[in-house]
Amino acid sequence: MEKSAFTILLLGWMILACIVFAVLMIITAPYGRHSSRKWGVTIPNSVGWILMEAPALLIFLYFFLAGNADKSATVWIIVILFTLHYINRSLVYPLRIRTKGKEMPLLIVFMAICFNAVNGFVNGYFLGSLQDQYNLSWMYDMRFIAGTSLFLTGMIINVSADERLIRLRKNSGNGYQIPYGRLFNRISCPNFFGEIVEWAGFALLCWSLPALSFFMWTLCNLVPRAIDHHRWYKRQFADYPAERKAVIPYLI
C-alpha cells in the first residue's frame, strides 16, 4: 500500500472515530454492567474479551513481522510495549475477571474485533513496512523518552485499577460496590484513565499518524463509556461521592 493511500485510510479512520464518539454519547454499549440481551445472542464475558482483544495483537504482529522496513532496537521497544498491553488485555485480564454468569452480545464482540483488527493493521503495517525514522537516535529523543514514561505510567494505573475492581468484585460475591482508594477517590474509572494515558504516551513516543489514530479511538471509546459508568454508579448508590468525576480528574 502506498503511503498516500495509507494516509487517506487513516484520516477516514480518524473521522469515523469522531462519529462513533457522537453515537456513544447517545447510546450505551451493552456489555459489562450495561449488558443487555436485547442486542441478540450473547456469550460469556471472559470469552468475549479474548475474542475482542486478541485480533489487535495477532494482526499487529503479523503485519509488523511481514514487513521489510528496518527493525531496529527502537522499533522492537515500540513493538514490545504494544504487545505487553495486549497480552494483558487479551489473555491475563479475561482469565482474571470474576464475572461468572455475565455475558455480552456477540454483536458487540464482532464490532470490537473489527475495531481492533484495523488498529492492529495500521500500526503493525506502518512499523513493519513504512516507517523510516526509528533509528537508534530516536531513543534519545524527548518525545520517545516522555512518551515511553507516559505509556508505562498509564499501564500501571490501568492494571492496578483493574486489580482493585477484581478484588472488590470478589469480596462482593460478583456484585458491585463503590470503589475507594488512590484515583478512585477522584474519578469513577481510573482503569479507563490509565488506558487513555497509555495510548497518549504511545502516540507521543511514536510520533506517527497510526499511533495518533489509535489514541483518538481510545479516547472516543472510553470517555463515553466512563460517563455511562459514572451515571450508573450515581443511580445505583445514593451515597456515591459527589466530588468524583467520570474519567479525567477535576475535568470530566
Beta strands, then each sheet from edge to edge (+ up, - down):
strand 1: 42-44
strand 2: 103-105
sheet 1: 1+ 2-
end
